[in-house]
Amino acid sequence: MQKIIAGSILLLTVLNGFAHQPYTGADHHEPADVDGTAVIVMQPDENNYDEIPDIGIARQPQQLLNILSTEVPPARAMRLSWQPQQSLDGLHLPTPVLVVNGAHTGPAVCLTAAIHGDELNGIEIVRRILHDLNPEQLSGTVIGVPIVNLQGFHRTSRYLPDRRDLNRYFPGNPDGSSAARIAHSFFQEIIQHCHFLVDLHTGSAYRTNMPQIRGNLNVPEVAAFAHLFGIPVILHSEGTEGMLRHAAVNAGIPSVTLEAGKSQTLQESAIRYGVKSILTLLNKLNMIEVDSDPVMLEAVFYQSAWIRVNQGGILFSHVQLGEQVMKNSVLGVVTDPITNARSQIVSPYDGRIIGMAVDQVVMPGFAGFHIGIQQTEEKMSTIGGMLNLPSFPLSGRTPESE
Protein backbone atom coordinates (compact mmCIF):
# COMPACT_ATOMS: atom_id res chain seq x y z
CA MET A 1 0.00 0.00 0.00
CA GLN A 2 3.00 2.32 0.45
CA LYS A 3 3.54 2.48 -3.29
CA ILE A 4 -0.17 3.13 -3.89
CA ILE A 5 -0.05 6.13 -1.57
CA ALA A 6 3.27 7.36 -2.99
CA GLY A 7 1.95 6.91 -6.50
CA SER A 8 -1.26 8.76 -5.65
CA ILE A 9 0.79 11.73 -4.49
CA LEU A 10 2.66 11.68 -7.79
CA LEU A 11 -0.63 11.41 -9.67
CA LEU A 12 -1.83 14.44 -7.76
CA THR A 13 1.23 16.31 -8.99
CA VAL A 14 0.42 15.30 -12.55
CA LEU A 15 -3.20 16.36 -12.14
CA ASN A 16 -2.36 19.84 -10.84
CA GLY A 17 -2.57 21.95 -13.96
CA PHE A 18 -3.14 20.20 -17.26
CA ALA A 19 -2.12 21.54 -20.63
CA HIS A 20 -2.67 19.58 -23.82
CA GLN A 21 0.92 18.69 -24.53
CA PRO A 22 3.03 15.55 -24.30
CA TYR A 23 3.39 14.07 -20.83
CA THR A 24 7.18 13.96 -20.30
CA GLY A 25 9.07 12.87 -17.30
CA ALA A 26 8.79 -9.29 -32.56
CA ASP A 27 6.54 -11.94 -33.40
CA HIS A 28 3.85 -13.35 -31.10
CA HIS A 29 5.35 -15.14 -28.13
CA GLU A 30 3.53 -18.00 -26.48
CA PRO A 31 2.89 -17.54 -22.76
CA ALA A 32 5.95 -17.99 -20.59
CA ASP A 33 6.18 -20.42 -17.71
CA VAL A 34 6.28 -19.70 -13.99
CA ASP A 35 8.10 -16.62 -12.77
CA GLY A 36 10.32 -16.58 -9.73
CA THR A 37 8.82 -13.58 -7.97
CA ALA A 38 6.70 -13.12 -4.88
CA VAL A 39 2.94 -12.83 -4.75
CA ILE A 40 1.01 -10.73 -2.31
CA VAL A 41 -2.69 -11.56 -2.22
CA MET A 42 -4.72 -8.70 -0.86
CA GLN A 43 -8.04 -9.53 0.74
CA PRO A 44 -11.08 -7.32 0.01
CA ASP A 45 -11.01 -5.62 3.40
CA GLU A 46 -7.42 -4.52 2.74
CA ASN A 47 -8.32 -2.66 -0.42
CA ASN A 48 -10.49 0.26 0.52
CA TYR A 49 -10.43 2.79 -2.29
CA ASP A 50 -10.91 5.49 0.33
CA GLU A 51 -7.22 5.04 1.18
CA ILE A 52 -6.32 6.59 -2.16
CA PRO A 53 -6.04 10.38 -1.77
CA ASP A 54 -8.48 12.57 -3.67
CA ILE A 55 -6.76 13.43 -6.92
CA GLY A 56 -9.43 15.73 -8.28
CA ILE A 57 -8.72 19.23 -9.53
CA ALA A 58 -10.70 22.45 -9.67
CA ARG A 59 -13.20 22.66 -12.49
CA GLN A 60 -11.84 25.40 -14.74
CA PRO A 61 -12.71 26.14 -18.36
CA GLN A 62 -11.07 23.74 -20.77
CA GLN A 63 -8.59 24.72 -23.48
CA LEU A 64 -8.34 23.90 -27.16
CA LEU A 65 -6.83 20.50 -27.89
CA ASN A 66 -4.39 20.43 -30.80
CA ILE A 67 -4.07 16.90 -32.12
CA LEU A 68 -3.59 15.39 -35.58
CA SER A 69 -3.38 18.87 -37.15
CA THR A 70 -6.83 19.70 -35.79
CA GLU A 71 -8.08 22.05 -33.10
CA VAL A 72 -10.76 20.43 -30.95
CA PRO A 73 -12.68 23.12 -29.00
CA PRO A 74 -13.81 22.60 -25.41
CA ALA A 75 -17.10 20.76 -24.93
CA ARG A 76 -16.83 19.09 -28.33
CA ALA A 77 -16.64 15.53 -29.61
CA MET A 78 -14.93 14.93 -32.95
CA ARG A 79 -13.85 12.04 -35.13
CA LEU A 80 -10.35 12.55 -36.51
CA SER A 81 -8.02 10.41 -38.61
CA TRP A 82 -4.49 9.13 -38.12
CA GLN A 83 -2.45 7.85 -41.03
CA PRO A 84 1.22 6.85 -40.91
CA GLN A 85 3.26 8.73 -43.48
CA GLN A 86 4.52 5.67 -45.31
CA SER A 87 1.78 4.00 -47.30
CA LEU A 88 0.16 4.43 -50.70
CA ASP A 89 -2.32 7.18 -49.89
CA GLY A 90 -4.68 6.09 -52.63
CA LEU A 91 -4.94 2.56 -51.25
CA HIS A 92 -4.74 3.12 -47.50
CA LEU A 93 -7.68 3.93 -45.24
CA PRO A 94 -6.92 6.33 -42.37
CA THR A 95 -7.46 5.08 -38.82
CA PRO A 96 -10.37 6.75 -36.96
CA VAL A 97 -9.53 8.54 -33.71
CA LEU A 98 -12.42 9.58 -31.44
CA VAL A 99 -11.84 12.65 -29.27
CA VAL A 100 -14.08 14.06 -26.57
CA ASN A 101 -12.73 17.34 -25.22
CA GLY A 102 -14.58 18.26 -22.02
CA ALA A 103 -15.91 21.60 -20.89
CA HIS A 104 -13.60 21.70 -17.86
CA THR A 105 -9.93 21.05 -17.24
CA GLY A 106 -8.71 17.59 -16.36
CA PRO A 107 -6.36 14.85 -17.51
CA ALA A 108 -6.13 13.40 -21.00
CA VAL A 109 -6.93 9.68 -20.83
CA CYS A 110 -6.21 7.59 -23.91
CA LEU A 111 -7.97 4.30 -24.69
CA THR A 112 -6.43 2.08 -27.37
CA ALA A 113 -7.78 -1.20 -28.69
CA ALA A 114 -7.10 -3.76 -31.41
CA ILE A 115 -3.36 -3.26 -31.59
CA HIS A 116 -3.87 -6.92 -32.41
CA GLY A 117 -6.43 -6.82 -35.20
CA ASP A 118 -8.35 -9.92 -34.10
CA GLU A 119 -9.10 -8.70 -30.56
CA LEU A 120 -12.64 -7.37 -30.77
CA ASN A 121 -13.89 -6.80 -27.22
CA GLY A 122 -11.77 -3.68 -26.77
CA ILE A 123 -13.16 -2.16 -29.96
CA GLU A 124 -16.68 -2.27 -28.57
CA ILE A 125 -15.56 -1.04 -25.14
CA VAL A 126 -13.93 2.05 -26.65
CA ARG A 127 -16.96 2.68 -28.89
CA ARG A 128 -19.41 2.58 -25.99
CA ILE A 129 -17.26 4.79 -23.76
CA LEU A 130 -16.54 7.49 -26.34
CA HIS A 131 -20.02 7.72 -27.82
CA ASP A 132 -21.74 7.84 -24.42
CA LEU A 133 -19.58 10.63 -22.95
CA ASN A 134 -21.22 14.04 -22.68
CA PRO A 135 -18.59 16.73 -23.49
CA GLU A 136 -20.52 19.32 -21.47
CA GLN A 137 -20.19 17.20 -18.33
CA LEU A 138 -16.63 15.97 -18.87
CA SER A 139 -13.56 17.36 -17.10
CA GLY A 140 -10.49 16.70 -19.22
CA THR A 141 -10.19 14.78 -22.45
CA VAL A 142 -10.75 11.20 -23.55
CA ILE A 143 -9.00 10.07 -26.72
CA GLY A 144 -10.09 6.70 -28.08
CA VAL A 145 -8.60 4.65 -30.91
CA PRO A 146 -10.94 1.67 -31.33
CA ILE A 147 -8.84 -0.07 -34.00
CA VAL A 148 -5.13 0.73 -33.92
CA ASN A 149 -4.15 -2.10 -36.27
CA LEU A 150 -6.71 -1.42 -38.99
CA GLN A 151 -4.78 -3.52 -41.52
CA GLY A 152 -4.86 -6.55 -39.25
CA PHE A 153 -8.52 -5.95 -38.43
CA HIS A 154 -9.49 -6.02 -42.11
CA ARG A 155 -7.72 -9.37 -42.47
CA THR A 156 -9.03 -10.79 -39.14
CA SER A 157 -5.40 -11.13 -38.14
CA ARG A 158 -3.44 -10.40 -34.99
CA TYR A 159 -0.55 -9.10 -37.08
CA LEU A 160 0.37 -6.46 -39.60
CA PRO A 161 0.50 -7.56 -43.26
CA ASP A 162 4.23 -8.35 -42.90
CA ARG A 163 3.40 -10.75 -40.01
CA ARG A 164 4.95 -8.46 -37.43
CA ASP A 165 3.32 -7.91 -34.04
CA LEU A 166 2.81 -4.14 -33.76
CA ASN A 167 2.85 -4.43 -29.95
CA ARG A 168 6.53 -5.35 -30.03
CA TYR A 169 7.78 -2.18 -31.77
CA PHE A 170 6.87 0.82 -29.57
CA PRO A 171 7.89 3.60 -29.24
CA GLY A 172 8.99 2.96 -32.80
CA ASN A 173 11.67 4.20 -35.15
CA PRO A 174 11.06 6.59 -38.07
CA ASP A 175 13.86 4.88 -40.01
CA GLY A 176 13.12 1.30 -38.99
CA SER A 177 10.93 -1.50 -40.30
CA SER A 178 7.37 -0.91 -41.46
CA ALA A 179 6.06 -1.89 -38.00
CA ALA A 180 8.59 0.39 -36.27
CA ARG A 181 7.56 3.34 -38.46
CA ILE A 182 3.86 2.77 -37.80
CA ALA A 183 4.56 2.51 -34.07
CA HIS A 184 6.63 5.72 -34.11
CA SER A 185 3.92 7.66 -35.93
CA PHE A 186 1.21 6.45 -33.55
CA PHE A 187 3.29 7.14 -30.45
CA GLN A 188 4.31 10.64 -31.50
CA GLU A 189 0.98 11.79 -32.92
CA ILE A 190 -1.40 10.30 -30.35
CA ILE A 191 0.21 8.73 -27.28
CA GLN A 192 2.32 11.81 -26.50
CA HIS A 193 -0.96 13.67 -25.90
CA CYS A 194 -1.92 11.27 -23.07
CA HIS A 195 -1.54 11.80 -19.35
CA PHE A 196 -2.78 8.24 -18.76
CA LEU A 197 -3.13 5.24 -21.06
CA VAL A 198 -5.37 2.15 -20.97
CA ASP A 199 -4.50 -0.42 -23.64
CA LEU A 200 -7.25 -3.00 -24.16
CA HIS A 201 -6.51 -6.62 -25.06
CA THR A 202 -7.95 -10.14 -25.02
CA GLY A 203 -6.40 -13.56 -24.78
CA SER A 204 -4.56 -14.79 -27.87
CA ALA A 205 -4.30 -18.09 -29.77
CA TYR A 206 -7.66 -19.51 -28.64
CA ARG A 207 -7.19 -18.51 -25.03
CA THR A 208 -9.43 -16.37 -22.87
CA ASN A 209 -8.62 -14.05 -19.96
CA MET A 210 -10.56 -13.16 -16.84
CA PRO A 211 -11.06 -9.36 -16.71
CA GLN A 212 -7.89 -8.03 -15.11
CA ILE A 213 -5.60 -5.03 -14.98
CA ARG A 214 -1.92 -5.60 -15.79
CA GLY A 215 0.72 -3.07 -14.96
CA ASN A 216 4.22 -2.57 -13.64
CA LEU A 217 3.39 -2.13 -9.97
CA ASN A 218 7.03 -1.36 -9.19
CA VAL A 219 6.33 2.11 -10.62
CA PRO A 220 4.39 4.01 -7.90
CA GLU A 221 2.28 6.04 -10.34
CA VAL A 222 1.28 2.88 -12.20
CA ALA A 223 0.46 1.10 -8.93
CA ALA A 224 -1.84 3.92 -7.89
CA PHE A 225 -3.39 4.14 -11.35
CA ALA A 226 -4.08 0.39 -11.45
CA HIS A 227 -6.10 0.61 -8.23
CA LEU A 228 -8.55 3.14 -9.70
CA PHE A 229 -10.38 0.59 -11.87
CA GLY A 230 -13.51 -1.25 -10.87
CA ILE A 231 -12.05 -4.67 -11.50
CA PRO A 232 -11.40 -7.53 -9.06
CA VAL A 233 -7.91 -8.68 -10.10
CA ILE A 234 -4.63 -6.82 -10.66
CA LEU A 235 -1.68 -8.72 -12.12
CA HIS A 236 1.81 -7.32 -11.73
CA SER A 237 3.50 -7.27 -15.13
CA GLU A 238 6.47 -5.16 -16.08
CA GLY A 239 5.75 -5.75 -19.75
CA THR A 240 8.36 -6.43 -22.39
CA GLU A 241 10.39 -4.13 -24.59
CA GLY A 242 8.29 -2.93 -27.50
CA MET A 243 4.89 -3.10 -25.81
CA LEU A 244 2.87 0.09 -26.00
CA ARG A 245 2.29 0.40 -22.26
CA HIS A 246 5.95 -0.38 -21.53
CA ALA A 247 7.06 2.40 -23.88
CA ALA A 248 4.45 4.79 -22.46
CA VAL A 249 5.60 4.20 -18.88
CA ASN A 250 9.19 4.82 -19.99
CA ALA A 251 7.95 8.12 -21.43
CA GLY A 252 6.41 9.10 -18.08
CA ILE A 253 2.81 8.15 -18.88
CA PRO A 254 1.18 5.86 -16.26
CA SER A 255 -0.20 2.98 -18.33
CA VAL A 256 -1.92 -0.35 -17.82
CA THR A 257 -3.43 -3.12 -19.90
CA LEU A 258 -7.03 -4.15 -19.45
CA GLU A 259 -7.39 -7.81 -20.47
CA ALA A 260 -10.87 -9.28 -20.94
CA GLY A 261 -12.10 -12.31 -22.84
CA LYS A 262 -10.86 -13.97 -26.01
CA SER A 263 -10.02 -12.93 -29.57
CA GLN A 264 -12.07 -13.21 -32.75
CA THR A 265 -15.39 -12.83 -30.96
CA LEU A 266 -17.49 -10.32 -29.05
CA GLN A 267 -18.37 -11.24 -25.46
CA GLU A 268 -21.01 -9.08 -23.82
CA SER A 269 -19.99 -9.93 -20.26
CA ALA A 270 -16.34 -8.99 -20.91
CA ILE A 271 -17.42 -5.80 -22.68
CA ARG A 272 -19.65 -4.76 -19.77
CA TYR A 273 -16.79 -5.40 -17.33
CA GLY A 274 -14.47 -3.24 -19.42
CA VAL A 275 -16.94 -0.39 -19.78
CA LYS A 276 -17.75 -0.35 -16.05
CA SER A 277 -14.07 -0.46 -15.15
CA ILE A 278 -13.16 2.50 -17.33
CA LEU A 279 -16.16 4.53 -16.17
CA THR A 280 -15.02 3.82 -12.60
CA LEU A 281 -11.55 5.06 -13.56
CA LEU A 282 -12.89 8.29 -15.06
CA ASN A 283 -15.01 8.81 -11.97
CA LYS A 284 -12.01 8.27 -9.66
CA LEU A 285 -10.09 10.84 -11.71
CA ASN A 286 -13.00 13.27 -11.19
CA MET A 287 -13.56 13.49 -14.94
CA ILE A 288 -17.18 12.30 -14.79
CA GLU A 289 -19.78 11.51 -12.16
CA VAL A 290 -21.34 8.05 -12.21
CA ASP A 291 -23.56 6.25 -9.76
CA SER A 292 -22.64 2.60 -9.60
CA ASP A 293 -21.75 0.00 -7.02
CA PRO A 294 -17.96 -0.28 -6.75
CA VAL A 295 -16.29 -3.57 -7.59
CA MET A 296 -14.04 -4.48 -4.69
CA LEU A 297 -10.48 -5.52 -5.45
CA GLU A 298 -10.08 -9.15 -4.48
CA ALA A 299 -6.42 -9.93 -5.19
CA VAL A 300 -3.15 -8.56 -6.49
CA PHE A 301 -0.97 -11.30 -7.95
CA TYR A 302 2.77 -10.90 -8.30
CA GLN A 303 3.42 -14.40 -9.54
CA SER A 304 1.58 -16.48 -12.08
CA ALA A 305 2.23 -19.56 -14.16
CA TRP A 306 0.99 -21.17 -17.34
CA ILE A 307 0.30 -24.87 -16.84
CA ARG A 308 1.13 -26.83 -19.99
CA VAL A 309 -0.32 -30.06 -21.33
CA ASN A 310 1.98 -33.07 -21.68
CA GLN A 311 -0.08 -35.07 -24.16
CA GLY A 312 -1.64 -34.19 -27.48
CA GLY A 313 -5.36 -34.65 -28.05
CA ILE A 314 -8.68 -33.00 -27.25
CA LEU A 315 -8.71 -30.71 -24.23
CA PHE A 316 -11.76 -30.58 -21.96
CA SER A 317 -11.50 -28.15 -19.04
CA HIS A 318 -12.85 -28.94 -15.59
CA VAL A 319 -12.52 -25.37 -14.29
CA GLN A 320 -13.79 -21.93 -15.25
CA LEU A 321 -12.29 -18.46 -15.39
CA GLY A 322 -12.04 -16.90 -11.95
CA GLU A 323 -12.30 -20.21 -10.14
CA GLN A 324 -10.16 -20.79 -7.07
CA VAL A 325 -8.10 -23.98 -7.36
CA MET A 326 -6.08 -26.01 -4.90
CA LYS A 327 -2.73 -27.68 -5.40
CA ASN A 328 -3.16 -31.14 -7.02
CA SER A 329 -6.69 -30.36 -8.23
CA VAL A 330 -7.55 -31.50 -11.77
CA LEU A 331 -7.80 -28.56 -14.18
CA GLY A 332 -8.74 -30.57 -17.25
CA VAL A 333 -8.24 -33.75 -19.24
CA VAL A 334 -6.62 -34.32 -22.64
CA THR A 335 -7.90 -37.36 -24.55
CA ASP A 336 -6.28 -38.95 -27.61
CA PRO A 337 -9.19 -39.29 -30.09
CA ILE A 338 -7.73 -42.48 -31.63
CA THR A 339 -6.25 -44.46 -28.73
CA ASN A 340 -8.57 -43.03 -26.03
CA ALA A 341 -5.50 -42.48 -23.81
CA ARG A 342 -6.19 -39.79 -21.24
CA SER A 343 -3.93 -37.38 -19.39
CA GLN A 344 -4.99 -35.22 -16.47
CA ILE A 345 -3.73 -31.64 -16.13
CA VAL A 346 -3.04 -31.07 -12.44
CA SER A 347 -2.45 -27.74 -10.72
CA PRO A 348 0.90 -27.51 -8.91
CA TYR A 349 -0.29 -24.41 -7.03
CA ASP A 350 -3.02 -22.92 -4.89
CA GLY A 351 -4.42 -19.98 -6.78
CA ARG A 352 -6.99 -18.65 -9.21
CA ILE A 353 -7.66 -19.28 -12.89
CA ILE A 354 -7.05 -15.90 -14.54
CA GLY A 355 -6.62 -17.21 -18.08
CA MET A 356 -7.15 -20.48 -19.93
CA ALA A 357 -7.32 -22.15 -23.31
CA VAL A 358 -10.76 -22.81 -24.75
CA ASP A 359 -11.53 -26.49 -25.32
CA GLN A 360 -9.70 -27.52 -28.50
CA VAL A 361 -7.18 -29.88 -30.04
CA VAL A 362 -3.80 -29.35 -28.36
CA MET A 363 -0.24 -30.55 -28.79
CA PRO A 364 2.24 -31.39 -26.02
CA GLY A 365 3.57 -28.19 -24.46
CA PHE A 366 0.46 -26.14 -25.20
CA ALA A 367 -0.19 -23.53 -22.48
CA GLY A 368 -3.56 -24.50 -21.06
CA PHE A 369 -4.26 -22.70 -17.78
CA HIS A 370 -2.94 -19.41 -16.39
CA ILE A 371 -2.93 -19.41 -12.59
CA GLY A 372 -2.47 -16.43 -10.32
CA ILE A 373 -0.55 -18.08 -7.52
CA GLN A 374 -1.68 -17.63 -3.95
CA GLN A 375 0.81 -18.00 -1.13
CA THR A 376 0.03 -19.08 2.40
CA GLU A 377 -0.47 -16.46 5.12
CA GLU A 378 2.86 -17.49 6.70
CA LYS A 379 4.76 -17.18 3.43
CA MET A 380 3.09 -13.86 2.64
CA SER A 381 4.20 -12.52 6.01
CA THR A 382 7.75 -13.73 5.39
CA ILE A 383 7.89 -12.12 1.96
CA GLY A 384 6.50 -8.84 3.24
CA GLY A 385 9.05 -8.76 6.08
CA MET A 386 11.96 -9.48 3.75
CA LEU A 387 10.96 -6.72 1.36
CA ASN A 388 9.73 -4.28 3.99
CA LEU A 389 6.87 -3.57 1.59
CA PRO A 390 3.68 -5.30 2.72
CA SER A 391 1.91 -4.90 -0.60
CA PHE A 392 4.51 -4.52 -3.33
CA PRO A 393 7.71 -6.52 -3.92
CA LEU A 394 10.66 -4.83 -5.56
CA SER A 395 10.77 -6.87 -8.74
CA GLY A 396 8.80 -9.36 -10.71
CA ARG A 397 7.46 -10.36 -14.07
CA THR A 398 4.41 -12.20 -15.30
CA PRO A 399 3.65 -14.02 -18.53
CA GLU A 400 2.46 -11.83 -21.34
CA SER A 401 -0.18 -12.43 -23.97
CA GLU A 402 -0.46 -8.74 -24.90
N, C-alpha and C positions, 0 to 999 in steps of 0.2 A: 504493500500500500504506500510505502515511502515514495516509490517512483511515480505512482499515480498522482500523489499530492504535488511532488516536485514538477511533474509534467503539467499539471493543471496550472501551476503558477506561470510556467513558461507559455502555456496557451493563453493565459490572461495577458501576458506581455504582447503576444502576437495580435490579440483581439483589441488592443488599445490603439485605435487609430488606423483604419484600413484605407489604403489607396489602391486603385486597380493597377497594379504593377507586379512584376515577378516577385515571388516570395524567395528571398535569398538566404542567407545564413551559411541460337543453337538449335538444334532440332529438339523435338519433344523428348523429355526424359521420363522413363517410367518411374513410379514412386520408389523412393529410397527405402532402405530397411531401417531398423531401430537406431535411434540416436542415443548418444551417451550422456545426455544432460538430465538435470533434475526436473521433477514435476511438482508443482505446488497446486493442490486442488483446493479451491476456495469454496466454502459452503455458502448457501444463500444468505445466511444471516451475517456473513462477513463482507458482504458486497452491497452496502447501502449507498445508493447513488448520492445521498445527501452529503456523503463525505467529500465529494468532489466540489471544490469551491465554485461559486457562481462566476461564470466567465462571460456574462452578458456585458453589453456596452450600451451607452446612451443612444437613444433613437434620434439620429440627426439625418437631415436630408442626404439622399444618396447622390453620388457623382456619376458622370458619364463613364461608361465602360468602353474602352478602346480595345477591340479584339478582332482579329482576322480582317483588318483594314476597314472596320465598321465601327461607328459610334452607336452604342446602345444606350438610349436615354434612361433615366430613372423611371421606375414603375412601368417598365415595358418588357414584353416577351417577344423574342425574335428567333427566327430560324436562319442560321448562317451556314456557310459552306467552308470546309477545309479541303485543300487539294495539294498534295506534295508536288513540288516543282521538279518533276522528273519523268512524267508520263506523257503519252500522246494525248494532248488535250481533246482532240476530236473523238477519242475512243474511251476516255476515262470519265466516270461519273464522280462528281465531288461528294465528299462525305458530309452529311448533315450534322450540324452542331446546334443544339437547342440552348438558348440563353434566356434566363429570367433575371433581370436586373431589378432589385427591389426598390421600394420607395424610401427606405431608410438605410443607413450605413450598417455594415456587418461584414463578415468574412465571405470570401469567394470559395465555395465548395464545388469541386468537380466530381462528376460521376461518369465513369467510363465503363463500357461493356463491349463484349464481342471482340476483344483483342484476338481471341480465337473465334473464327467465324462460325463455328458450329455450336457455340454456347448461347442459347436463346433466352434463358430466363432473365438474364441481366438486361437484355434489350427491352423486354416488357416492363421491368422494374423502372428503368430510366424513363420510358415513355409515360408511365402512370405518374411518376413523381413530377416530371417537368410540365406536363399538360394540366395537372391539377393545382399547381402553385398559383396563387393570386399575387401578381407583382405589387399591388397596392398594399398588401399585408405582409410583404416579405422584407426582412432586414438583411441586407447583403445581396449576394449573387449566387445563383446556382447555374453551373455550366454542365450540360449533359451531352455526352457523345454516345448514342445508343449502339452504334455499330462502328467501332474503330477500324476493324479489318473488313471493309466492305467487299474487297476482292475475294476473301475467303468465304464470306457470307453468301455471295452469289453462287459459289461453287459448293456450298454446304461442306466446307472444309475448315479444319482448325488452322491451316497454314496459309501463307501467301502463295501466289502462283509458282514461285521458285522453291516451294517446299520448306521455306524457312519459317521458324516460329517467331513472330514479331515480338513476343514477350520475352525474348532473349537478347534484344538489341538496343534497349534504352540505356542512356539518353540519346544514343544514336551518333552518327558520324556523317557530316555532309559530303565527305569524299569516300565513304565506305561502300559496302554492298547495297543492293536495292533495299533490303530490309533496314539496314542501318540508316539510310537516307530518309526513308519513310519515318522511322522512329525519331530521328533528329528533327524533322519538320513538325511532327506532332508535339514533341516535347517543347520546342521553342515557341510554337504558335499558340498552343492551348495550355499545356501543363504549367508553364511559367506564369500563367495568370491565376493559378490556384493558391489558396492558403491552406486548404486541406484537400485530400484526394481519397476517393473510395473507388477501387477497381473491382468490378463485379465479374465473378467466374462461376463455373460449374465443374463437376468432376469430368475427367477426360477418359477416353478409351473404354467406354461402356462401364464407367464407374459413377457412383452418385455420392454426394456429400451432404451430410447434415448441415443445416444453416449454421455458419460459424464465421467469426472474425479472425483473420490472421494478420499478425503484425509483429514487428521487431520490438518486443516489450523491453529490451535493454535500452531503448531510446525513451527517455521520460515523456517527451511530448507524444510519442506514438502510444505509450502505455495509457496515458490519460485519455487520448483520443479514442482508443479501442474500447474504453469503458463507457462511452457515451451512447452506444448502440443498444437498442432493445433486443438483445439476442442472448441466448442462454450460455453459449460456449465461446471462449476465446482461446485460440491456439497460438502459442509463441512460435514465430517463424521469421528468421532474419531475412529470408528471401535469398535469391541467388543473383549474381551479377547479370545484368541485362534485363531483369524484370522491371516493369514500369514503377511499381511501388518502391522497389529498392533504389532505383535512380532518383525518384522523387524525394525520398528520405535523405539521400545524400545531398540533394539540392536544398535541404532545409524545409521541405514540405511534409508535415505529418501525414502518413498514408497507410492505409490498410487494404486488405482484400476481403471482400464479402463473398464467401463460397455458399452456394445453395443449389442442390439438385444435380441433375445430369445433363449432358449435352444432347443436341439433336432433337430436343423435345421441349414443350412448354409445360411446366408443372405449376398449377394454380397455388398449391400450398406453399411451395418455395417462393413464388412470386409475392404472395401476401406477406410472408416473413420478411422478405427483402424490403418491400415498401414500408412496412411498419417500422423496421429497424432504422431506415434512413429518415423517416419522419421523426422518430424519436431523437435521432442525432440532431436534426435541424432544430428541434424544440430545445434540446439541451444547450445548443449554441445560441439560443434566444433569437433565432432567425424567423421562426414561426411559432404559433401557439396551437397546440393540438390537445384534445382531451382523449386520452386512452390509458388503459391499464398498463403500467410498466411491466416489462418482462424481466424477471429477476435473473441476474447472472448466477449460473449454477456451478461452473467450474472454469478454471484457467489451467490449461495443460501445457507443460513445458517439455514433455517428452511424448512421443507417439511412435507407433511402429506399424508397418504394413506386414500382415501375415500372408505368406505365400503358399500356394498349393504345391504339393509334391508329386501329384499324379495328374496326367491329362484325362479329360473326359468332360462330362456334363456337371456343372456346378449347381447345386441347390442349397440356398442359404437357410439356416435355422434361426437367424437373428435378424433384427431390423435396425435401421438407423436410429441412433439415440439410445439404444438398449444398453443397460449396464450388464457387463459380463464378468464372470469369475475365472480365475486361473484354472485351466484344464477343462473348461466348458467347451462343448462342441459348437463351432460357429457355422459349419456347413459340411456337406458331403459331396465328393466328386466321384462319379460313377462312370466306368468305361462302358460305352454303349454296346460294345461287341462282346467283351468277356464278362461283363457284369461285376468286375472287380471294383470294390469301393474303398475310398480313403477318406477318413475323417480329418477335418481341419480343426485343430484344437488351439484354444487361446493360451499362450504362455504367460498372460498377464491378467491382473484385475484392471478393469477400466471400462471404457465406453466406446461403442461403435460410432465413430464420427465420419466414416466413409466406407464404402464397400462396392464390390463389383456387382452388377446385376447378374441374375442367373443366365449362364451362357456356356458355350464350349470353351474350355480353358486348356492351356498347356502347362507342363511343369514349370514352376517359377513364377507363374502369373500372380500378381499382387491382388489378393482377394478381399482383405478386411483391414481397415485402418482403425487402430485402437488408440484413443487417448488414454495414457497409462496412469492409473491411480496408485499412489504410494500409500503405505500404512501410516497411521497417525504418528507412530514412533519414528518412522523414517522421515516423514515430513518435518518433524520437530528437529531431527538431526541435521537435515539439509538446511533448514532455516537458520539454525545456530551456526553452522559452518560458514554460511554466506553473510550472516548478519543482516539479511534482507528477508523478512518473513514472507513476502509475496513474490519477489522477483529475483531469480538467480542471475549471475553475472554473464552467463553465456549459454548458448543453446541453439539448436537448429532442428527443424522439423521437416518431414518429407514434403515435397512440393508437387502439386499437380497444376499449378497456375501456368 
